Amino acid sequence: MKIVVADRISQKGVEFFKAQDGFEVIEAYGSSKEQLLEIVPDVKAIVVRSETKVDRDVLAAAKELVAVGRAGVGVDNIDIDGATESGVVVMNTPGGNTIATAELTFTHLLCGARPIVQACETMRQGKWDRKKFPGTELRSKTLAVLGMGRIGSEVAKRAKAFEMKVIAYDPYLTESRAETMGVEIADIGTAFAEADYITVHMPLTDSTRGMINTEAIARMKTGVRIFNCARGGIIDESALAEGLNSGKIAAAGLDVYAEEPLASDSPLRNIQNLVLTPHLGASTQEAQESVGFEIAESITQVLQGGPARNAVNMPSVDSATLEALQPYMSLGGKLGSVLQQATTAQVETIRISLWGPVNELDNKPLARAIQLGYLRRISGDNLSDVNAPAKMKDLGVSIEIVNSTAEVDYTDFIELQAVCSDGNTISVSGTIMGKESLPRLVQFNGRSIEANLGGNLLILYNRDTPGIVGLLGTILGKDSVNIANMSLSRAEGEMNALTIFELDTSLSKEATSEILANPDINDLIFIQA
């Protein structure tokens, strides 16, 4: 399996790849887009930092691509929607550079409080301007942290050590978490109005793009200090420049920009009370070692059939949860395939009902496994649990998940119902059995039946008359199809029976026609493994 390392990562990460059996590592540092397009047609994974762009052209050329790994946090240089449509998992390393970015942010805060950079420049010019560079103390000042994720939380911790008052704007921050950290929750208006210092630690989205703009700055204190070591574009750079030049903003520090690299003639370069760094957030030896090795481990795990850690475009679960989910995901995928093959009308909704211990686990990976099983025979190439939900949506099929507490005869139980446009509902149900957690079909359209879900199934609705089993045995024998097992379901007083045959191989069209020609056979469904 070929892995392209397009941007330089820790050598430990590269060596980790090279140590894996069956991996071929292509170190393509500094490749142009044209060169990359020539390299990627048969690669399984691409590793990038922030320099190389994995756009739709690259994704289209990489026909065998399974994963894209970003050695860092931001994935602005990766087309997430395009990757998802192509069934490519995108992973990053959100924890590897947390401390490095938090420390850089605090360095900018300190440089905003004490004009060290500006004073240093005059010292190099032979000057001694002690009175020209008065500073201010951080102690007792109010710091507004916009975004209390990993990095924002670490910045808040350091600010508390400097005896700052910390207020936090984050829609997802709970009161208990804020209390534990010693910070106060504030809405965005309060954060703007009360802060002496503002630092941004949010992703760049439609809602955060340009959130610090002329209007926002007008609501801030005169003499506020603003810092961004998160993502370029969150601060309107023109508004920031205007505020710095007018004195509304006393100082600012930027490590990220709307367009990178920052243009050589950018007016930001000429503002004296603005400290600029060239996207150094993760640029420490420790961070680079960490993110390079971490992304190598994550990609290797996916290529070897394991779970995706820190996936950006699909649910990411920890290894313990995934291990607990694995038997249910196997069962769900097989039930999904049975449901699709048993349904002839247009499906509008698939209802997933869960009973037992699986209710206590994260059901998103299970739902994707079911959708993947349903789509396996009908959606062609590039299908994965990454793009399965999108493909279901394209088919016009909605997914409902129900955690049920009704009584059933099994400890673990999954029921899938396909609600069809003709008003009918098709259902299949299964459980896992034994120490090996083998997936078993235990109901078909509400009728109790038992069959192994690992092979081919021949499902018959027939009149309950003598000779049906013998007839089937004769026809299948002539067709050289061996019956591995058989299960019969017949409700008391009913004339119709449901019979499931587990077959070693598929049956021919001729055998199918001969079975259906018998007037006692009402319907035949063949489920291929």
C-alpha positions as CSV (number, residue, x, y, z in Angstrom):
1,M,0.0,0.0,0.0
2,K,1.4,3.4,-1.1
3,I,1.5,6.3,1.3
4,V,2.4,9.8,0.1
5,V,3.9,12.1,2.7
6,A,3.4,15.4,0.8
7,D,4.6,17.8,3.6
8,R,7.5,17.2,6.0
9,I,6.5,15.5,9.2
10,S,8.5,14.1,12.1
11,Q,11.0,11.5,10.9
12,K,9.7,9.3,13.6
13,G,6.3,9.3,11.8
14,V,7.9,8.4,8.4
15,E,9.9,5.6,10.0
16,F,6.8,4.3,11.7
17,F,5.2,4.0,8.2
18,K,8.3,2.3,6.8
19,A,8.3,-0.3,9.6
20,Q,4.9,-1.6,8.6
21,D,4.7,-4.7,6.4
22,G,3.3,-4.0,2.9
23,F,3.7,-0.2,3.1
24,E,5.5,1.8,0.5
25,V,6.3,5.4,1.6
26,I,6.7,8.1,-1.0
27,E,8.3,11.3,0.4
28,A,7.0,14.0,-2.0
29,Y,7.9,17.1,-0.1
30,G,7.4,20.3,-2.0
31,S,5.6,18.7,-4.9
32,S,3.6,20.9,-7.2
33,K,-0.1,20.1,-7.8
34,E,0.8,18.7,-11.2
35,Q,3.4,16.4,-9.7
36,L,1.0,15.3,-6.9
37,L,-1.6,14.4,-9.5
38,E,0.9,12.1,-11.2
39,I,1.8,10.4,-8.0
40,V,-1.6,9.7,-6.4
41,P,-3.6,7.4,-8.7
42,D,-2.7,4.3,-6.8
43,V,-2.0,5.6,-3.3
44,K,-4.0,4.6,-0.2
45,A,-3.2,7.6,2.0
46,I,-1.9,11.1,1.8
47,V,-0.3,12.9,4.7
48,V,-0.1,16.7,4.7
49,R,0.5,19.6,7.0
50,S,-0.7,23.1,5.9
51,E,1.2,23.5,2.6
52,T,-0.3,20.8,0.3
53,K,-3.9,21.2,-0.8
54,V,-6.0,18.1,-1.2
55,D,-8.7,19.4,-3.4
56,R,-11.3,17.7,-5.7
57,D,-8.7,17.3,-8.5
58,V,-6.4,15.4,-6.2
59,L,-9.3,13.3,-4.8
60,A,-10.6,12.5,-8.3
61,A,-7.1,11.4,-9.4
62,A,-6.5,9.3,-6.3
63,K,-8.8,6.4,-7.3
64,E,-7.7,4.1,-4.4
65,L,-7.5,6.7,-1.7
66,V,-8.7,5.6,1.7
67,A,-7.4,8.3,4.1
68,V,-6.0,11.8,4.3
69,G,-4.1,12.7,7.4
70,R,-3.4,16.2,8.6
71,A,-0.4,16.5,11.0
72,G,-2.0,19.3,12.9
73,V,-5.5,20.6,13.7
74,G,-6.7,22.8,10.8
75,V,-8.0,21.1,7.7
76,D,-8.7,24.1,5.6
77,N,-6.4,22.8,2.9
78,I,-8.5,19.6,2.5
79,D,-11.8,19.5,0.6
80,I,-13.8,17.7,3.4
81,D,-17.0,17.5,1.3
82,G,-15.2,16.1,-1.6
83,A,-13.4,13.5,0.6
84,T,-16.7,12.5,2.2
85,E,-18.4,12.0,-1.2
86,S,-15.4,9.9,-2.3
87,G,-15.6,7.8,0.9
88,V,-12.2,9.0,2.1
89,V,-11.7,9.5,5.8
90,V,-10.0,12.7,6.9
91,M,-8.2,12.7,10.2
92,N,-6.2,15.3,12.1
93,T,-4.2,15.5,15.3
94,P,-6.1,17.9,17.6
95,G,-4.1,17.2,20.7
96,G,-0.6,17.1,19.5
97,N,0.0,20.9,19.2
98,T,-2.3,22.0,22.0
99,I,0.5,23.2,24.4
100,A,2.6,24.7,21.6
101,T,-0.3,26.8,20.4
102,A,-1.4,27.8,23.9
103,E,2.1,28.9,24.8
104,L,2.5,30.9,21.6
105,T,-0.9,32.6,22.3
106,F,0.4,33.6,25.7
107,T,3.6,34.8,24.3
108,H,1.5,37.1,22.1
109,L,-0.5,38.3,25.1
110,L,2.7,39.1,26.9
111,C,4.0,41.0,23.9
112,G,0.8,42.9,23.7
113,A,1.1,43.9,27.4
114,R,4.8,44.7,27.2
115,P,6.0,46.0,23.8
116,I,9.1,43.8,23.8
117,V,9.3,43.3,20.1
118,Q,9.2,47.1,19.4
119,A,11.7,47.8,22.1
120,C,14.1,45.2,20.7
121,E,13.9,46.8,17.3
122,T,15.1,50.1,18.6
123,M,17.8,48.5,20.7
124,R,19.2,47.0,17.4
125,Q,19.2,50.5,16.0
126,G,21.5,51.7,18.9
127,K,18.8,53.5,20.8
128,W,17.9,53.5,24.5
129,D,14.2,54.6,24.6
130,R,13.1,53.5,28.1
131,K,10.2,56.0,28.2
132,K,8.9,55.2,24.8
133,F,7.6,51.7,25.7
134,P,5.4,51.7,28.8
135,G,3.5,48.5,29.4
136,T,0.7,47.2,31.4
137,E,0.3,44.3,33.8
138,L,-1.8,41.2,33.1
139,R,-2.8,40.8,36.8
140,S,-6.5,41.8,37.5
141,K,-7.2,42.3,33.8
142,T,-10.1,40.6,32.1
143,L,-9.3,38.1,29.4
144,A,-12.1,36.9,27.1
145,V,-11.4,33.5,25.6
146,L,-13.6,32.9,22.5
147,G,-13.7,29.1,22.2
148,M,-12.9,26.8,25.2
149,G,-11.7,23.7,23.4
150,R,-8.3,22.2,24.2
151,I,-6.2,25.2,23.3
152,G,-8.6,27.8,24.7
153,S,-8.7,25.9,28.0
154,E,-4.9,25.8,28.2
155,V,-4.7,29.5,27.6
156,A,-7.3,30.1,30.3
157,K,-5.3,27.9,32.7
158,R,-2.2,30.1,32.1
159,A,-4.2,33.3,32.4
160,K,-5.5,32.2,35.8
161,A,-1.8,31.6,36.9
162,F,-1.2,35.3,36.0
163,E,-4.1,36.3,38.2
164,M,-6.3,37.4,35.3
165,K,-10.1,37.3,35.4
166,V,-11.2,34.9,32.6
167,I,-14.6,35.0,30.9
168,A,-15.4,32.5,28.2
169,Y,-17.6,32.5,25.2
170,D,-18.4,29.0,24.0
171,P,-21.9,27.7,23.2
172,Y,-20.9,24.2,24.3
173,L,-19.3,25.1,27.6
174,T,-21.3,23.8,30.5
175,E,-21.6,25.6,33.9
176,S,-19.9,22.7,35.7
177,R,-17.0,22.7,33.4
178,A,-16.6,26.5,33.7
179,E,-16.8,26.3,37.4
180,T,-14.1,23.6,37.5
181,M,-11.8,25.8,35.4
182,G,-12.5,28.9,37.4
183,V,-13.9,30.9,34.4
184,E,-17.2,32.7,33.9
185,I,-19.5,32.0,31.0
186,A,-20.4,35.0,28.9
187,D,-22.3,35.7,25.8
188,I,-20.5,37.3,22.9
189,G,-21.7,40.8,23.6
190,T,-20.6,40.7,27.2
191,A,-17.2,39.2,26.1
192,F,-16.6,42.1,23.7
193,A,-17.8,44.8,26.2
194,E,-15.9,43.7,29.3
195,A,-12.6,42.3,28.0
196,D,-9.3,44.0,28.3
197,Y,-7.8,41.2,26.3
198,I,-9.5,39.0,23.7
199,T,-8.1,35.7,22.3
200,V,-9.7,33.6,19.6
201,H,-9.7,29.8,19.7
202,M,-12.6,28.8,17.4
203,P,-12.7,27.0,14.1
204,L,-13.3,29.0,10.9
205,T,-17.0,28.4,9.9
206,D,-19.7,30.5,8.3
207,S,-20.7,31.7,11.7
208,T,-17.2,32.6,12.9
209,R,-15.9,34.1,9.7
210,G,-15.3,37.8,10.3
211,M,-16.9,37.7,13.8
212,I,-14.4,40.3,15.0
213,N,-15.3,43.1,12.6
214,T,-15.8,46.9,12.7
215,E,-19.2,46.5,14.5
216,A,-17.7,44.2,17.1
217,I,-14.7,46.4,17.7
218,A,-16.9,49.4,18.2
219,R,-18.5,47.5,21.2
220,M,-15.2,46.9,22.8
221,K,-13.3,49.0,25.4
222,T,-10.9,51.6,24.1
223,G,-7.5,50.1,24.6
224,V,-8.5,46.5,24.1
225,R,-5.9,44.0,23.0
226,I,-6.8,41.3,20.5
227,F,-5.0,38.0,19.5
228,N,-5.5,35.2,17.0
229,C,-3.5,32.1,16.9
230,A,-6.4,29.9,15.8
231,R,-7.6,30.3,12.2
232,G,-7.2,33.2,9.7
233,G,-10.4,34.9,8.7
234,I,-12.1,35.0,12.1
235,I,-10.8,38.5,12.5
236,D,-11.6,41.1,9.7
237,E,-8.0,42.2,9.0
238,S,-9.1,45.6,7.6
239,A,-11.2,46.3,10.7
240,L,-8.3,45.3,12.9
241,A,-5.9,47.6,11.1
242,E,-8.3,50.5,11.3
243,G,-8.8,49.9,15.1
244,L,-5.0,49.7,15.7
245,N,-4.3,52.9,13.7
246,S,-7.1,54.8,15.4
247,G,-6.0,53.8,18.9
248,K,-9.3,51.9,19.7
249,I,-7.2,48.8,19.9
250,A,-4.0,49.2,21.9
251,A,-2.2,46.2,20.6
252,A,-2.7,43.0,18.7
253,G,-1.0,39.8,17.7
254,L,-1.6,37.5,14.8
255,D,-0.2,34.1,13.9
256,V,-2.8,33.3,11.2
257,Y,-4.2,35.2,8.3
258,A,-7.1,35.1,5.9
259,E,-4.6,34.5,3.0
260,E,-1.3,32.7,3.7
261,P,1.5,33.5,3.3
262,L,0.8,37.1,4.2
263,A,1.4,39.3,1.2
264,S,4.7,41.1,1.2
265,D,2.9,44.4,0.7
266,S,0.2,43.8,3.3
267,P,-0.6,47.0,5.3
268,L,-0.5,44.8,8.4
269,R,3.3,44.7,8.1
270,N,3.6,48.4,8.8
271,I,1.5,48.7,12.0
272,Q,3.8,49.2,14.9
273,N,1.5,48.0,17.7
274,L,0.8,44.7,15.9
275,V,3.1,41.7,16.4
276,L,3.1,39.2,13.5
277,T,4.4,35.7,13.4
278,P,4.3,33.3,10.3
279,H,1.9,30.6,11.5
280,L,4.2,29.2,14.2
281,G,1.4,27.7,16.4
282,A,2.6,24.1,16.1
283,S,6.2,25.0,15.4
284,T,7.9,23.4,18.4
285,Q,10.1,20.3,18.3
286,E,7.8,18.6,20.7
287,A,4.6,19.4,18.8
288,Q,6.0,18.3,15.5
289,E,7.3,15.0,16.9
290,S,3.9,14.4,18.5
291,V,1.6,15.2,15.5
292,G,3.9,13.4,13.0
293,F,3.9,10.2,14.9
294,E,0.3,10.5,15.9
295,I,-1.0,10.8,12.3
296,A,1.3,8.0,11.2
297,E,-0.3,5.7,13.9
298,S,-3.8,6.8,12.9
299,I,-3.4,6.2,9.2
300,T,-1.7,2.9,9.8
301,Q,-4.6,1.8,12.0
302,V,-7.2,2.6,9.3
303,L,-5.2,1.0,6.5
304,Q,-4.9,-2.2,8.6
305,G,-8.7,-2.3,9.1
306,G,-8.9,-0.5,12.4
307,P,-11.0,2.4,13.6
308,A,-10.4,6.0,12.5
309,R,-9.1,8.2,15.3
310,N,-9.9,11.9,15.3
311,A,-11.9,11.6,12.1
312,V,-13.1,14.9,10.9
313,N,-15.8,13.7,8.5
314,M,-17.3,10.7,10.4
315,P,-18.0,9.8,14.1
316,S,-14.8,9.0,15.9
317,V,-15.0,6.7,18.9
318,D,-12.4,5.5,21.4
319,S,-11.0,2.0,21.0
320,A,-12.8,0.5,24.0
321,T,-16.2,1.7,22.7
322,L,-15.4,0.4,19.2
323,E,-14.4,-3.0,20.5
324,A,-17.8,-3.2,22.4
325,L,-19.6,-2.1,19.2
326,Q,-17.9,-4.4,16.8
327,P,-20.2,-7.5,17.1
328,Y,-23.3,-5.2,16.7
329,M,-21.8,-3.5,13.7
330,S,-21.1,-6.8,12.1
331,L,-24.7,-7.9,12.8
332,G,-26.1,-4.5,11.6
333,G,-24.2,-4.6,8.4
334,K,-25.5,-8.1,7.5
335,L,-29.0,-7.2,8.5
336,G,-28.8,-4.1,6.3
337,S,-27.8,-6.2,3.3
338,V,-30.6,-8.6,3.9
339,L,-33.1,-5.8,4.2
340,Q,-32.0,-4.2,0.9
341,Q,-32.2,-7.5,-1.0
342,A,-35.6,-8.4,0.5
343,T,-37.1,-5.0,-0.5
344,T,-38.5,-4.4,-4.0
345,A,-40.4,-1.2,-3.6
346,Q,-38.9,2.3,-3.1
347,V,-37.7,2.7,0.5
348,E,-38.5,6.0,2.1
349,T,-37.4,5.4,5.7
350,I,-35.2,2.8,7.5
351,R,-36.1,2.6,11.2
352,I,-33.4,1.1,13.4
353,S,-34.6,-0.2,16.7
354,L,-32.2,-1.3,19.4
355,W,-32.6,-3.4,22.5
356,G,-30.2,-4.3,25.2
357,P,-26.6,-3.2,26.0
358,V,-26.1,-1.7,22.6
359,N,-28.5,1.1,23.8
360,E,-25.8,2.3,26.2
361,L,-23.2,2.7,23.4
362,D,-22.6,5.4,20.8
363,N,-25.0,4.3,18.0
364,K,-23.6,6.5,15.2
365,P,-21.0,3.9,14.1
366,L,-23.6,1.2,14.2
367,A,-26.0,3.2,12.1
368,R,-23.3,3.8,9.5
369,A,-22.5,0.1,9.5
370,I,-26.2,-0.7,8.8
371,Q,-26.3,1.9,6.0
372,L,-23.1,0.5,4.5
373,G,-24.5,-3.0,4.5
374,Y,-27.7,-1.7,2.9
375,L,-25.7,0.1,0.1
376,R,-23.1,-2.6,-0.4
377,R,-24.7,-4.2,-3.5
378,I,-26.3,-1.1,-5.0
379,S,-23.9,1.8,-4.8
380,G,-20.9,0.8,-6.8
381,D,-17.3,1.9,-6.1
382,N,-16.0,4.3,-3.5
383,L,-18.5,3.2,-0.9
384,S,-17.4,3.4,2.8
385,D,-18.9,4.2,6.1
386,V,-17.6,7.8,5.5
387,N,-20.0,8.5,2.6
388,A,-22.8,6.0,3.3
389,P,-25.1,8.5,5.0
390,A,-24.7,10.9,2.1
391,K,-25.5,8.2,-0.4
392,M,-28.6,7.2,1.6
393,K,-29.7,10.8,1.5
394,D,-29.1,10.9,-2.3
395,L,-31.4,7.9,-2.5
396,G,-34.1,9.8,-0.6
397,V,-33.9,7.3,2.3
398,S,-34.2,8.8,5.8
399,I,-32.8,7.1,8.9
400,E,-34.5,6.8,12.3
401,I,-33.0,5.3,15.4
402,V,-35.1,4.1,18.3
403,N,-33.7,2.9,21.6
404,S,-36.4,0.5,22.7
405,T,-37.2,-0.8,26.2
406,A,-40.1,-3.2,25.1
407,E,-39.7,-6.8,26.2
408,V,-38.1,-9.2,23.7
409,D,-36.8,-12.7,23.9
410,Y,-33.1,-11.8,23.5
411,T,-30.6,-9.9,25.5
412,D,-29.2,-8.1,22.4
413,F,-31.7,-7.4,19.6
414,I,-31.6,-5.2,16.4
415,E,-34.6,-4.7,14.2
416,L,-34.6,-2.9,10.9
417,Q,-37.8,-1.8,9.2
418,A,-37.9,-0.5,5.7
419,V,-41.0,1.8,5.2
420,C,-41.8,1.7,1.5
421,S,-43.6,4.1,-0.8
422,D,-46.3,1.5,-1.5
423,G,-47.3,1.5,2.1
424,N,-45.7,-1.8,3.0
425,T,-43.1,-2.3,5.7
426,I,-40.4,-5.0,5.4
427,S,-38.5,-6.0,8.6
428,V,-35.6,-8.1,9.6
429,S,-34.3,-8.7,13.1
430,G,-31.2,-10.3,14.5
431,T,-29.1,-10.9,17.6
432,I,-25.6,-12.1,18.4
433,M,-25.1,-15.5,19.9
434,G,-22.4,-17.5,21.8
435,K,-19.0,-16.6,23.0
436,E,-17.9,-15.7,19.5
437,S,-20.9,-13.2,19.1
438,L,-22.1,-14.8,15.9
439,P,-24.7,-12.7,14.0
440,R,-28.0,-14.5,13.6
441,L,-31.3,-13.7,11.8
442,V,-34.1,-14.4,14.3
443,Q,-37.1,-12.7,12.7
444,F,-38.2,-12.0,9.1
445,N,-41.2,-9.7,8.6
446,G,-42.2,-10.3,12.2
447,R,-42.1,-14.1,12.0
448,S,-39.7,-16.0,14.3
449,I,-37.1,-17.8,12.3
450,E,-33.4,-18.6,12.8
451,A,-30.6,-18.6,10.3
452,N,-26.9,-17.9,10.1
453,L,-26.2,-14.5,8.5
454,G,-22.8,-15.6,7.1
455,G,-24.0,-17.3,3.9
456,N,-26.6,-17.4,1.1
457,L,-30.3,-17.5,2.1
458,L,-33.2,-18.8,0.2
459,I,-36.4,-17.5,1.7
460,L,-39.8,-19.0,0.7
461,Y,-43.4,-18.2,1.4
462,N,-45.3,-21.4,0.6
463,R,-48.5,-23.2,1.3
464,D,-48.0,-25.6,4.2
465,T,-48.5,-28.8,2.3
466,P,-46.6,-32.1,2.2
467,G,-43.8,-32.4,-0.3
468,I,-42.5,-28.8,-0.3
469,V,-39.2,-29.7,1.3
470,G,-38.7,-32.7,-0.9
471,L,-39.5,-30.6,-4.0
472,L,-36.9,-28.0,-3.0
473,G,-34.3,-30.7,-2.2
474,T,-34.8,-32.2,-5.6
475,I,-34.6,-28.9,-7.6
476,L,-31.5,-27.7,-5.6
477,G,-29.9,-31.1,-6.0
478,K,-30.2,-31.0,-9.8
479,D,-28.7,-27.5,-9.6
480,S,-25.7,-28.8,-7.6
481,V,-26.7,-26.5,-4.7
482,N,-26.1,-27.9,-1.2
483,I,-28.4,-27.1,1.6
484,A,-26.4,-26.2,4.8
485,N,-29.3,-25.7,7.1
486,M,-33.1,-25.1,7.1
487,S,-35.5,-23.2,9.4
488,L,-39.3,-23.3,9.3
489,S,-41.7,-20.8,10.7
490,R,-45.4,-21.6,10.8
491,A,-48.0,-19.8,13.0
492,E,-50.7,-22.0,14.5
493,G,-53.8,-22.3,12.3
494,E,-52.1,-20.6,9.3
495,M,-51.9,-22.3,5.9
496,N,-48.8,-20.4,4.9
497,A,-45.3,-21.1,6.1
498,L,-42.0,-19.2,6.0
499,T,-39.0,-21.4,5.2
500,I,-35.3,-20.3,5.1
501,F,-32.7,-22.5,3.5
502,E,-29.0,-21.7,4.1
503,L,-27.2,-22.6,0.9
504,D,-23.5,-23.1,0.1
505,T,-23.8,-21.5,-3.3
506,S,-26.2,-19.4,-5.4
507,L,-29.0,-21.1,-7.4
508,S,-29.5,-20.7,-11.1
509,K,-32.2,-18.8,-12.9
510,E,-33.6,-22.1,-14.2
511,A,-33.8,-23.4,-10.6
512,T,-35.5,-20.2,-9.5
513,S,-38.1,-20.4,-12.3
514,E,-38.8,-24.1,-11.5
515,I,-39.4,-23.3,-7.9
516,L,-41.7,-20.4,-8.6
517,A,-43.6,-22.5,-11.1
518,N,-45.0,-24.6,-8.3
519,P,-48.5,-23.3,-7.3
520,D,-47.8,-23.9,-3.6
521,I,-44.9,-21.4,-3.7
522,N,-46.2,-17.9,-3.1
523,D,-42.9,-15.9,-3.1
524,L,-39.2,-16.5,-3.3
525,I,-36.4,-14.1,-2.0
526,F,-32.8,-15.0,-2.5
527,I,-30.3,-13.2,-0.3
528,Q,-26.7,-13.3,-1.4
529,A,-23.9,-13.3,1.1
